[in-house]
């Protein structure tokens, strides 16, 4: 197994299952089987809204959880059954795509599969729109495969999902329209910038959703180009594309400390 595969096989502080490590014993190692297990433990906030489910304020605060160990604290706190026991939807942890992706990635790493989460944009939620989204990328033989544990969609192609680095470079090259990238509330360059720095951090196994903490991205207007900032992000994106080793990826990340989430950042 090569250096990069070994790197992504080991847990990060955010993907370490901690006190719940023993709970993976007996779980399947197949990536899609583990994806199904994750869907039996979590409920997406939008799904809860569509289905009219009501959760307490405390349960809804789980949406800000960072880290696989704490995700499982929440899951087990609601229902202490084994992880492969599908919960009733009301008994699942309230979260969003980040939580599905991080928990799936953590289970993959804990059962021996190199994996990483990727922040980017999915094309299968709204026609002709790229919606910001987190998925999982796992090592399959000598290559990498994208899969979406939230919706159970495997073997994603470039027509299904673009990671943050890819989306940024396409839009900056004029090959894609920035206004088509967003989350239902905000579209364009802010979404592209935020997903880029989230994606670069996750490639370095610093897996935190959201960029509200990043003062460097708070330029006005948020959805419009900003020459100085965007040129800096171009350098970051190009360095990631050129990276050939774990050290290269680490150097990309460490070059711009202002794009690194601080300790204590919550998921948003």
N, C-alpha and C positions, 0 to 999 in steps of 0.2 A: 504494500500500500504506500502511495507516495506521500510526500510531506504535507501537501494541502489536504488530502483525504484524512490523514491522521489528525491534523489540526481540527477538522470539523467533526471528527468522531469523539473528541473529548468535550466534556461539558464546559461551559463558560459559567461565571458567577450567576448570570441570569437564567441559564438553562439547567443548572445543577438541581437535581430533585431533592438534595439535602436529606432531611429526615424521612422522606418518602421513597428513598432509593429501593428499599426492599419490596415496594409495591409493584415493581416491574417484573418480579419473578413470576414466570408462568404466562406472561403476556406474549402474543405473537411478535415475530420480528418483521413480518411483511409490512412495508410502509403503508399500504392502503388499508390493511386490517387495523393498524394503529390509528390511522386517520378516522376510521369508523368509531373506534373507542373514544377518541376525543369528542366527536359529535354527540356521543352519549353522555358526556360530562358537562358540556357548556351549552348555553343558549345565547345567540347573538342579540344585542339590544334591539335591533330593527325587527327581528323575528318576534321578540317579546311584544313589541309595540303592535305589530300587525295582528298578532293573536290575542291582543287585549289582556296579556298577562300582567299581574300586579306584583311588584316586589317591594319589600321594605326599603327604607332609605339606606340601611346598612348593606343589604344585598345589592342594591344598585351601585353602591360605592366600590364594589368589586371591579367595576369597569376601569378603575384607575390602577389596578394591581400591576406591578412589574415583577417578573420572575416566576419561573415554573414552580419552585417550592411553595411560594405564596399562593399561586393559582391552586395547587393541590390542597393547601390549607383550607382555602375557601370551599373547594369541592367536597372534601372530607367533612368539613364543618357543617355542611348542609345534609350530606348523606354519607355515612362512613362505610358504605358497601365497597367491595373490591372494584378496582378501576374498570374492569371489563364488564361490569354490571351497568347496563344502560339505565339512566335515571329517567323518571317522568320529567317532562319539560319544566315543570314548576320547581323541580328539585335540582336543577342544574345551575352552575355558576353563571351569573349575568356578566357578559363581557362583549368583546367585539373581535374582529378578524385577527388582530394581533395575538390575542390569548389563544385562539385556536392554533395559529401557526407556531407560537412559542412552545406550547405544551406538546404539540406533535413533534417538533424538532427535538425537544428534551427527551421524549420517549424513544425516538429513533436513535439518538446518541447513546442513551442508557442501554439500548438493546443491540448496539454494535454497528449501526449504520451511520456513516458520515452524513451530516445534514446541516443546513443553515436556513435561517428565515430570510426572506427577501421582501423589501418594501417597494411597491411600485403601483401598477395600475392594471385593472382587469377590464376586458372588453365585453364580458358576458353578463353584466348586470343591466346596462342601459344601452340600447342600440346607438351606435355611432358615438359613443362616449367611453372614455377611459376613466374608471372610477378608482380612487386610491384604495389600496388593498394590500394585505400581507398574505403571503403564501409560503410554502416550504419548498426547498430545493434539496434533493437527496442524491447521493452518489449511487448510480446504477451501473455496475460494471466499471468501465473507464470513463463514463460520462455522467452528466448531471440531468436530473429529471425534475421538472416543476410539478407540484401537486397542490390542490387547494383543500385542506382539511375542513374548512368551514362548510363547503357545499358538496364535498365528495367528488370533486372533478379532478381526475388524474391526467398525467401526460400532457400538461398544458404546452401549447405551442406559442410562438411569437405573435400569432394572431389572437391568442387568448389573454396573454399577460406580458407586460413589459416591466422589467425591474427598473428601479429608480435611475440607475446609471444609463441604461438604454434609452429610457424615455427622455431624459435630459438631453442626451446627445442628439437624438432625432429632432427634437424641437429646436435646439440651438442651430442645427444644420439646415433648418427650414424644411425638413422632410416630414414633419408632423405639425399639427396646429395646436399650439399651447392651450387655447380656449376649450379644447375637447377633453382636457385633463382636469379632474376635480373630484369633489366629494358631495355634490348636491348643494353646498353652501358657497364655496369659493372655487373658482376655476382659474387655471392659468399658472403664472410663474411662481406664485407662492407655494402652490401644491407641488410643482415640479422641484423647487428648491428643497422643500421639506422632505419629500420622498427621497431625493438624492442623498441628503446627509443621513437620513435614517438607514438607507440601504448601505452606504459606506460603513456606518457604525456596525450594522448587523454582520457585514462581511468580516469585521474584526471581532465578532462575538460580543459586541456591546449592544444588547437587544432591548431598546426602549422605543416605544411608539410616541409620536408627537414631537413637535419642535417649538412649542410655546415658550420654552426656556431659552431659545436661541436669539439673543438680542441682535446678532449679526444679520438675521433674516428680517428684522423688523424695519423694512424700507417701505416707503409710500410712493405711489399706490402699490399694494401688495401684488396685484395681479398683472403688473406691467414690467417690462424689462428694466434692469438697473445695471448700467454698463460695468461699473467697478465691481460690484458683488458678483455679477454673472460671469465676468471674466475670471474671477478667482475660482468660482465653482467649475468653470471649464477646465482649469488646470487640475482640480481635484478629480473630476470625472475621467479625464484623459490618463491620469496616473493610475487610476484603478483599472482601466481597460488594458493598460500596458503591464500590469503587475503579473509576475511569473512565479512568485513565491509568497509564503506567509510574511517574510520580512518586508517584501515590497508592499503588501497590503497594510502592514503595520506602519510603515513609513508614510503612506498616503494619509492615514488616519491621524498620526501624531503631528503631521506638518501643520494642521489647522486645529489647534485646541479649542478655538471658539465654536467649532462645529461638533464638539463632543458633549453628549448629555452629562450634566452634573450628577453627582451622587444625590439620591433623593428625588430625582425626576419621576413623575408618575406618568402612567399611560393615558393618552388622550387622543 
